[in-house]
């Protein structure tokens, strides 16, 4: 009976450590996802602005005027 109890305690300890490690991984991934979502949002805003500039006929900063 004591051996069985010891084995169960060892398993519980191992599972607790694994859960804590996984919790840290999930938290880190959540932060990374939030950062990536912000970057994608900024890129989409830039792309939309570039598209609006192109549609409005405004010259792009790196384009030479037609008389060059």
Residue frames as qw, qx, qy, qz and C-alpha x, y, z in Angstrom:
[[0.000, 0.886, 0.463, 0.000, 0.00, 0.00, 0.00],
 [0.314, -0.792, 0.094, 0.516, 2.82, 2.41, 0.89],
 [0.409, -0.127, 0.592, 0.683, 4.57, 1.77, -2.43],
 [0.200, 0.616, 0.671, 0.360, 1.37, 2.47, -4.29],
 [0.152, -0.931, -0.268, 0.196, 0.85, 5.74, -2.38],
 [0.407, -0.581, 0.320, 0.628, 4.45, 6.78, -3.04],
 [0.368, 0.181, 0.677, 0.611, 4.01, 6.07, -6.75],
 [0.074, 0.810, 0.553, 0.181, 0.82, 8.16, -6.86],
 [0.277, -0.875, -0.044, 0.394, 2.56, 11.03, -5.06],
 [0.435, -0.305, 0.498, 0.685, 5.45, 10.89, -7.55],
 [0.268, 0.466, 0.683, 0.496, 3.03, 10.99, -10.48],
 [0.083, -0.910, -0.403, 0.055, 1.15, 13.91, -8.93],
 [0.370, -0.720, 0.166, 0.564, 4.38, 15.84, -8.39],
 [0.390, -0.037, 0.622, 0.679, 5.48, 15.19, -11.96],
 [0.153, 0.660, 0.653, 0.339, 2.08, 16.24, -13.35],
 [0.193, -0.910, -0.230, 0.286, 2.10, 19.42, -11.26],
 [0.375, -0.523, 0.365, 0.673, 5.54, 20.37, -12.60],
 [0.315, 0.230, 0.708, 0.589, 4.43, 19.63, -16.15],
 [0.037, 0.824, 0.558, 0.091, 1.28, 21.75, -15.75],
 [0.260, -0.843, -0.010, 0.471, 3.32, 24.69, -14.43],
 [0.373, -0.268, 0.552, 0.696, 5.73, 24.40, -17.35],
 [0.218, 0.468, 0.729, 0.450, 2.88, 24.23, -19.86],
 [0.076, -0.892, -0.403, 0.190, 1.22, 27.22, -18.23],
 [0.292, -0.671, 0.236, 0.640, 4.39, 29.23, -18.79],
 [0.310, 0.036, 0.705, 0.637, 4.54, 28.15, -22.41],
 [0.107, 0.702, 0.676, 0.197, 0.91, 29.13, -22.99],
 [0.167, -0.885, -0.176, 0.398, 1.47, 32.54, -21.38],
 [0.309, -0.456, 0.451, 0.702, 4.52, 33.17, -23.58],
 [0.243, 0.286, 0.767, 0.521, 2.59, 32.13, -26.69],
 [0.024, 0.837, 0.543, -0.070, -0.29, 34.43, -25.77],
 [0.202, -0.790, 0.090, 0.572, 2.13, 37.37, -25.52],
 [0.295, -0.202, 0.653, 0.668, 3.72, 36.46, -28.84],
 [0.195, 0.547, 0.760, 0.292, 0.32, 36.16, -30.54],
 [0.047, -0.898, -0.326, 0.293, -0.70, 39.57, -29.20],
 [0.244, -0.617, 0.349, 0.662, 2.54, 41.11, -30.57],
 [0.270, 0.055, 0.775, 0.568, 2.05, 39.46, -33.94],
 [0.138, 0.728, 0.670, 0.054, -1.58, 40.60, -34.13],
 [0.093, -0.869, -0.067, 0.482, -0.46, 44.21, -33.49],
 [0.254, -0.409, 0.571, 0.665, 2.18, 43.94, -36.22],
 [0.245, 0.350, 0.815, 0.392, -0.30, 42.48, -38.70],
 [0.061, 0.851, 0.486, -0.188, -2.79, 45.26, -37.88],
 [0.150, -0.767, 0.192, 0.594, -0.11, 47.90, -38.50],
 [0.270, -0.152, 0.738, 0.600, 0.93, 46.26, -41.77],
 [0.208, 0.579, 0.766, 0.188, -2.67, 46.10, -42.93],
 [0.004, -0.898, -0.244, 0.367, -3.13, 49.79, -42.10],
 [0.209, -0.578, 0.450, 0.648, 0.03, 50.66, -44.04],
 [0.268, 0.139, 0.826, 0.476, -1.08, 48.57, -47.02],
 [0.147, 0.766, 0.626, -0.025, -4.50, 50.22, -46.98],
 [0.083, -0.855, 0.015, 0.512, -2.86, 53.67, -46.84],
 [0.255, -0.335, 0.647, 0.635, -0.56, 52.80, -49.73],
 [0.239, 0.418, 0.820, 0.307, -3.52, 51.54, -51.73],
 [0.060, 0.877, 0.415, -0.236, -5.45, 54.73, -50.96],
 [0.172, -0.710, 0.286, 0.620, -2.45, 56.84, -52.02],
 [0.272, -0.054, 0.781, 0.560, -2.14, 54.88, -55.26],
 [0.180, 0.619, 0.753, 0.133, -5.86, 55.21, -56.01],
 [0.022, -0.894, -0.243, 0.376, -5.84, 58.95, -55.30],
 [0.619, 0.709, 0.050, 0.335, -3.07, 59.51, -57.80],
 [0.302, -0.909, 0.286, 0.001, -0.68, 60.89, -55.22],
 [0.625, 0.541, -0.545, 0.140, 2.91, 60.06, -56.12],
 [0.886, -0.396, -0.173, 0.166, 4.67, 57.60, -53.89],
 [0.354, -0.876, 0.256, 0.202, 7.72, 58.83, -52.01],
 [0.558, -0.353, 0.620, 0.424, 10.10, 56.60, -53.98],
 [0.592, 0.573, 0.514, 0.239, 8.59, 57.36, -57.41],
 [0.277, -0.200, 0.217, 0.914, 10.24, 59.87, -59.69],
 [0.401, 0.611, 0.238, -0.640, 7.96, 62.50, -61.18],
 [0.770, 0.476, 0.418, 0.076, 6.97, 61.88, -64.83],
 [0.363, 0.923, -0.129, -0.011, 9.23, 64.67, -66.16],
 [0.449, -0.656, 0.580, 0.178, 12.45, 62.88, -65.14]]
